Amino acid sequence: MHTSVMTQSQQGFISGYLETLAMVERLHRLLLDVIKDEFERVGVLEINAVQALLLFNIGDNEVTAGELKSRGYYQGSNVSYNLKKLVEMEYMHHQRCEIDRRSVRVRLTEKGRHIRDVVAGLFARHADGLEAKGVLGHDGIEAINTSLRRMERYWSDQIRYIY
């Protein structure tokens, strides 16, 4: 039986990697809480943070659920459920595609654009605050994004080529 002995450096890297994974999870949950608090503050209570983020990510585009899933923003049933709810609450228009009648294209209504603008305003205030308070500057945010893009590519390659 082969037993591998990890060096202190390898153990340190694994520990750091696990800390990064936990941080990404915590940050995502915290982002949803921050969005929820903002909507409570402005008195919009009928949609949840995931739905608000979905509206923000759609922006001025006209998209299908499949396009949102392929961009990696959302999981399948989650997207379909939330799109259906947002259409019912009149935050989005939906229309069957002319070419593929099974596919539905969605775009924001005026009400949906208002929600997108609230989220955009929240993110702009946060960006200003992070920079103004010296929490994170332009170089720091670029370094984080570069590292996370590399990790994303690595994970995508693992899914595509190993499994």
C-alpha positions in Angstrom: 0.0 0.0 0.0 1.3 3.4 -1.0 1.1 6.1 1.6 2.0 9.6 0.6 3.6 11.9 3.1 2.5 15.5 2.6 5.1 18.2 3.1 4.3 21.1 5.4 4.0 23.3 2.2 1.4 20.9 0.7 -0.5 20.8 3.9 -0.4 24.6 4.1 -1.6 24.9 0.5 -4.5 22.5 1.1 -5.5 24.4 4.3 -5.4 27.7 2.3 -7.5 26.2 -0.5 -10.1 24.9 1.9 -10.2 28.3 3.6 -10.8 29.9 0.2 -13.6 27.5 -0.6 -15.3 28.3 2.7 -14.8 32.0 2.1 -16.4 31.9 -1.3 -19.4 30.1 0.1 -19.7 32.6 3.0 -19.3 35.6 0.7 -22.1 34.4 -1.5 -24.5 33.9 1.4 -23.4 37.3 2.8 -24.1 38.9 -0.5 -27.6 37.5 -0.5 -28.1 38.9 3.0 -26.8 42.3 2.0 -29.2 42.4 -0.9 -32.1 41.2 1.3 -31.4 44.0 3.8 -31.3 46.6 1.1 -34.7 45.5 -0.2 -36.1 45.6 3.3 -34.7 49.1 3.7 -36.4 50.3 0.5 -39.6 48.5 1.3 -39.5 45.9 -1.5 -40.5 42.6 0.2 -42.1 40.5 -2.5 -39.0 39.3 -4.2 -36.0 37.5 -2.6 -32.3 38.3 -3.0 -31.7 35.5 -5.6 -34.5 36.9 -7.7 -33.1 40.4 -7.4 -29.6 39.2 -8.4 -31.2 37.4 -11.4 -32.8 40.6 -12.5 -29.5 42.5 -12.1 -27.6 39.9 -14.1 -30.2 39.9 -16.9 -29.9 43.7 -17.1 -30.9 45.1 -20.5 -30.5 41.7 -22.3 -33.2 39.4 -23.6 -32.3 35.9 -22.7 -33.5 32.3 -22.3 -33.2 30.2 -19.1 -30.6 28.1 -20.9 -28.4 31.1 -21.6 -28.5 32.1 -17.9 -27.5 28.5 -17.0 -24.8 28.3 -19.6 -23.3 31.6 -18.3 -22.9 29.8 -15.0 -25.1 32.1 -12.9 -27.7 29.6 -11.9 -28.8 26.0 -11.6 -31.5 24.6 -13.8 -34.6 24.2 -11.7 -33.6 27.3 -9.6 -33.6 29.4 -12.8 -36.9 28.1 -14.2 -38.7 28.5 -10.9 -37.4 32.1 -10.3 -38.1 33.2 -13.9 -41.6 31.9 -13.6 -42.2 33.7 -10.3 -40.7 37.0 -11.7 -43.0 36.8 -14.8 -46.0 36.2 -12.5 -45.1 39.2 -10.4 -44.6 41.3 -13.6 -40.9 41.9 -13.1 -40.2 40.3 -16.5 -41.9 39.8 -19.9 -41.7 36.4 -21.5 -42.2 35.4 -25.1 -41.9 32.1 -27.0 -39.1 32.0 -29.5 -40.2 32.1 -33.1 -37.7 29.5 -34.2 -37.8 27.1 -31.3 -41.3 27.2 -29.7 -40.0 25.2 -26.6 -37.7 28.1 -25.7 -38.9 31.2 -23.9 -37.1 34.5 -24.0 -37.4 36.9 -21.1 -36.6 40.6 -20.6 -37.1 43.0 -17.7 -40.3 45.1 -17.4 -40.1 48.6 -16.0 -40.7 47.1 -12.6 -37.8 44.7 -13.1 -35.5 47.5 -14.3 -36.3 49.4 -11.1 -35.1 46.4 -9.1 -32.0 46.1 -11.3 -31.3 49.8 -10.6 -31.6 49.3 -6.8 -29.1 46.4 -6.9 -26.7 48.4 -9.2 -26.9 51.4 -6.8 -26.1 49.1 -3.9 -23.1 47.7 -5.7 -21.9 51.1 -6.7 -22.1 52.4 -3.1 -20.2 49.3 -1.9 -17.5 49.8 -4.6 -17.1 53.4 -3.5 -17.0 52.5 0.2 -14.4 49.7 -0.3 -12.1 52.1 -2.1 -12.7 55.1 0.1 -12.0 53.2 3.3 -8.9 51.5 1.9 -10.4 48.0 2.2 -9.7 47.2 -1.4 -8.2 49.2 -4.3 -8.1 48.7 -8.0 -5.0 46.5 -8.0 -6.4 44.3 -5.2 -9.7 43.7 -6.9 -7.9 42.8 -10.2 -5.7 40.3 -8.3 -8.7 38.7 -6.7 -10.5 38.5 -10.1 -7.5 37.1 -11.8 -7.1 34.4 -9.2 -10.8 33.5 -9.2 -10.9 33.3 -13.0 -7.9 30.9 -12.9 -9.7 28.8 -10.4 -12.9 28.8 -12.5 -10.9 27.7 -15.6 -9.3 24.9 -13.5 -12.6 23.6 -12.2 -14.2 23.8 -15.6 -11.4 21.8 -17.1 -11.8 19.2 -14.3 -15.5 18.8 -15.2 -14.9 18.7 -19.0 -11.8 16.4 -19.2 -11.8 14.2 -16.1 -15.3 13.1 -15.6 
